[in-house]
Amino acid sequence: MKIRTSVAVDKALLEKAGKLSRRYRNRSELMEAALRAYLARITRQEKKAKDLEIINRRAADLNEEALDVLDYQVAL
């Protein structure tokens, strides 16, 4: 379901969007695509940050486990 809204946008930005909107049916479609892409990027960044926080929190345990595994390797 689409909802009409009003958004204040910088004039120069709107002009650039107008030029790019030729690839879309209209400016609204362009802005919707841009917002979807931006939200997807932010979501990916948040997930990566969360994953990195988990890895960093477990780093000592993971490093200890890796060193333990190395003790079982046969020298070549």
DOLODO-25806 format. One record per residue: residue in three letters; residue number from 1; x, y, z of N, C-alpha, C in turn. Coordinates in steps of 0.1 Angstrom, whole numbers, plus 2048, in hexadecimal, padded with zeros to 3 digits. Layout:
residues N
+-------+--------+------+------+------+-------+-------+-------+------+------+------+
! mivex ! dodren ! n_px ! n_py ! n_pz ! ca_px ! ca_py ! ca_pz ! c_px ! c_py ! c_pz !
+-------+--------+------+------+------+-------+-------+-------+------+------+------+
!   ALA !    NUM !    X !    Y !    Z !     X !     Y !     Z !    X !    Y !    Z !
...
+-------+--------+------+------+------+-------+-------+-------+------+------+------+
***
This chain:
residues 76
+-------+--------+------+------+------+-------+-------+-------+------+------+------+
! mivex ! dodren ! n_px ! n_py ! n_pz ! ca_px ! ca_py ! ca_pz ! c_px ! c_py ! c_pz !
+-------+--------+------+------+------+-------+-------+-------+------+------+------+
!   MET !      1 !  808 !  7F4 !  800 !   800 !   800 !   800 !  809 !  80C !  800 !
!   LYS !      2 !  806 !  815 !  7F7 !   80E !   822 !   7F6 !  807 !  82D !  7FE !
!   ILE !      3 !  80E !  836 !  804 !   809 !   841 !   80B !  810 !  84D !  806 !
!   ARG !      4 !  808 !  857 !  803 !   80D !   864 !   7FF !  813 !  86B !  80B !
!   THR !      5 !  81F !  872 !  809 !   825 !   879 !   813 !  82C !  886 !  80D !
!   SER !      6 !  830 !  88F !  815 !   837 !   89B !   811 !  844 !  89B !  818 !
!   VAL !      7 !  84F !  89D !  810 !   85C !   89D !   816 !  864 !  8A9 !  810 !
!   ALA !      8 !  86A !  8B1 !  819 !   873 !   8BC !   815 !  880 !  8B7 !  811 !
!   VAL !      9 !  884 !  8BB !  805 !   891 !   8B6 !   7FF !  899 !  8C2 !  7F9 !
!   ASP !     10 !  8A6 !  8C2 !  7FB !   8AE !   8CC !   7F5 !  8AC !  8CE !  7E6 !
!   LYS !     11 !  8AB !  8DA !  7E1 !   8A8 !   8DC !   7D3 !  8B2 !  8D5 !  7CA !
!   ALA !     12 !  8BF !  8D7 !  7CD !   8C9 !   8D1 !   7C4 !  8C7 !  8C1 !  7C4 !
!   LEU !     13 !  8C5 !  8BC !  7CF !   8C3 !   8AD !   7D0 !  8B6 !  8A9 !  7C8 !
!   LEU !     14 !  8AC !  8B1 !  7C9 !   8A0 !   8AE !   7C2 !  8A2 !  8AF !  7B3 !
!   GLU !     15 !  8AA !  8B8 !  7AE !   8AD !   8BA !   7A0 !  8B5 !  8AE !  79B !
!   LYS !     16 !  8BF !  8A9 !  7A3 !   8C6 !   89D !   79F !  8BD !  891 !  79E !
!   ALA !     17 !  8B4 !  890 !  7A8 !   8AB !   885 !   7A8 !  8A2 !  886 !  79C !
!   GLY !     18 !  89E !  891 !  798 !   895 !   893 !   78C !  89C !  88E !  780 !
!   LYS !     19 !  8A9 !  891 !  77F !   8B1 !   88C !   773 !  8B2 !  87C !  773 !
!   LEU !     20 !  8B4 !  877 !  77F !   8B5 !   868 !   780 !  8A8 !  861 !  77F !
!   SER !     21 !  89D !  868 !  782 !   890 !   862 !   782 !  88B !  85E !  774 !
!   ARG !     22 !  893 !  862 !  76A !   88F !   85D !   75C !  890 !  84E !  75B !
!   ARG !     23 !  898 !  848 !  763 !   89A !   83A !   763 !  88E !  833 !  76A !
!   TYR !     24 !  887 !  83B !  771 !   87B !   835 !   778 !  86E !  83C !  773 !
!   ARG !     25 !  863 !  837 !  777 !   856 !   83C !   772 !  855 !  84B !  777 !
!   ASN !     26 !  859 !  84D !  783 !   858 !   85B !   788 !  862 !  85D !  794 !
!   ARG !     27 !  862 !  869 !  799 !   86B !   86C !   7A5 !  868 !  863 !  7B1 !
!   SER !     28 !  85B !  861 !  7B3 !   857 !   859 !   7BF !  85D !  84B !  7BE !
!   GLU !     29 !  85D !  845 !  7B2 !   862 !   838 !   7B1 !  871 !  838 !  7B4 !
!   LEU !     30 !  878 !  842 !  7AF !   887 !   844 !   7B1 !  889 !  845 !  7C0 !
!   MET !     31 !  882 !  84E !  7C7 !   884 !   850 !   7D5 !  881 !  843 !  7DD !
!   GLU !     32 !  877 !  83C !  7D9 !   873 !   830 !   7E0 !  87E !  826 !  7DE !
!   ALA !     33 !  884 !  825 !  7D2 !   88F !   81B !   7D0 !  89B !  820 !  7D8 !
!   ALA !     34 !  89E !  82D !  7D9 !   8AA !   832 !   7E0 !  8A8 !  82F !  7EF !
!   LEU !     35 !  89C !  831 !  7F4 !   899 !   82F !   802 !  89B !  820 !  806 !
!   ARG !     36 !  896 !  817 !  7FD !   897 !   809 !   7FF !  8A6 !  805 !  7FF !
!   ALA !     37 !  8AE !  80A !  7F6 !   8BC !   807 !   7F5 !  8C3 !  80C !  802 !
!   TYR !     38 !  8C0 !  818 !  806 !   8C6 !   81E !   812 !  8C3 !  815 !  81E !
!   LEU !     39 !  8B6 !  812 !  820 !   8B2 !   80A !   82C !  8B8 !  7FC !  82C !
!   ALA !     40 !  8BA !  7F6 !  820 !   8C0 !   7E9 !   81F !  8CF !  7EA !  823 !
!   ARG !     41 !  8D6 !  7F5 !  81F !   8E4 !   7F7 !   822 !  8E5 !  7F9 !  831 !
!   ILE !     42 !  8DC !  801 !  837 !   8DD !   803 !   846 !  8DB !  7F6 !  84D !
!   THR !     43 !  8D1 !  7EE !  849 !   8CE !   7E1 !   84F !  8DA !  7D8 !  84E !
!   ARG !     44 !  8E1 !  7D8 !  843 !   8ED !   7D0 !   841 !  8F8 !  7D4 !  84B !
!   GLN !     45 !  8FA !  7E2 !  84C !   904 !   7E7 !   854 !  901 !  7E4 !  863 !
!   GLU !     46 !  8F5 !  7E5 !  867 !   8F1 !   7E1 !   875 !  8F4 !  7D3 !  878 !
!   LYS !     47 !  8F1 !  7CA !  86E !   8F3 !   7BC !   870 !  902 !  7B9 !  871 !
!   LYS !     48 !  90A !  7BF !  868 !   918 !   7BD !   869 !  91E !  7C2 !  876 !
!   ALA !     49 !  919 !  7CD !  87B !   91E !   7D3 !   888 !  91A !  7C9 !  893 !
!   LYS !     50 !  90E !  7C4 !  893 !   90A !   7BA !   89D !  912 !  7AE !  89D !
!   ASP !     51 !  915 !  7A8 !  891 !   91D !   79C !   88F !  92B !  79F !  894 !
!   LEU !     52 !  931 !  7AB !  891 !   93F !   7AE !   895 !  93F !  7AF !  8A4 !
!   GLU !     53 !  935 !  7B5 !  8AA !   934 !   7B6 !   8B9 !  934 !  7A8 !  8BF !
!   ILE !     54 !  92D !  79F !  8B9 !   92D !   791 !   8BF !  93B !  78B !  8BD !
!   ILE !     55 !  941 !  78C !  8B2 !   94E !   787 !   8AF !  958 !  78D !  8B9 !
!   ASN !     56 !  958 !  79A !  8BB !   961 !   7A0 !   8C4 !  95F !  79C !  8D2 !
!   ARG !     57 !  953 !  79A !  8D6 !   94F !   795 !   8E4 !  955 !  787 !  8E6 !
!   ARG !     58 !  955 !  77F !  8DB !   959 !   771 !   8DD !  967 !  76F !  8D8 !
!   ALA !     59 !  96F !  77A !  8D5 !   97C !   779 !   8CF !  986 !  770 !  8D7 !
!   ALA !     60 !  986 !  773 !  8E4 !   98F !   76B !   8EC !  98C !  75C !  8EC !
!   ASP !     61 !  980 !  759 !  8ED !   97C !   74A !   8EC !  97F !  745 !  8DF !
!   LEU !     62 !  97D !  74C !  8D4 !   97F !   747 !   8C6 !  98E !  746 !  8C4 !
!   ASN !     63 !  996 !  74F !  8C9 !   9A5 !   74E !   8C8 !  9AB !  742 !  8CF !
!   GLU !     64 !  9A5 !  740 !  8DB !   9AA !   735 !   8E4 !  9A6 !  728 !  8DD !
!   GLU !     65 !  99B !  727 !  8D7 !   997 !   71B !   8D0 !  9A0 !  718 !  8C4 !
!   ALA !     66 !  9A3 !  723 !  8BC !   9AC !   722 !   8B0 !  9B9 !  71D !  8B5 !
!   LEU !     67 !  9BF !  722 !  8BF !   9CC !   71E !   8C4 !  9CC !  70F !  8C9 !
!   ASP !     68 !  9C1 !  70B !  8CF !   9BF !   6FD !   8D3 !  9BF !  6F4 !  8C7 !
!   VAL !     69 !  9B8 !  6F8 !  8BC !   9B8 !   6F0 !   8B0 !  9C5 !  6EF !  8AA !
!   LEU !     70 !  9CD !  6F9 !  8AA !   9DB !   6F9 !   8A4 !  9E4 !  6EF !  8AC !
!   ASP !     71 !  9E1 !  6ED !  8B8 !   9E9 !   6E3 !   8C0 !  9E7 !  6D5 !  8BB !
!   TYR !     72 !  9DC !  6D2 !  8B4 !   9D9 !   6C5 !   8AF !  9DF !  6C2 !  8A1 !
!   GLN !     73 !  9E3 !  6CD !  89B !   9E8 !   6CB !   88D !  9F6 !  6C4 !  88D !
!   VAL !     74 !  9F8 !  6BC !  883 !   A04 !   6B5 !   881 !  A0E !  6BE !  879 !
!   ALA !     75 !  A1A !  6BF !  87E !   A24 !   6C7 !   877 !  A28 !  6C1 !  86A !
!   LEU !     76 !  A29 !  6C9 !  85F !   A2C !   6C4 !   852 !  A3B !  6C4 !  84F !
+-------+--------+------+------+------+-------+-------+-------+------+------+------+
***
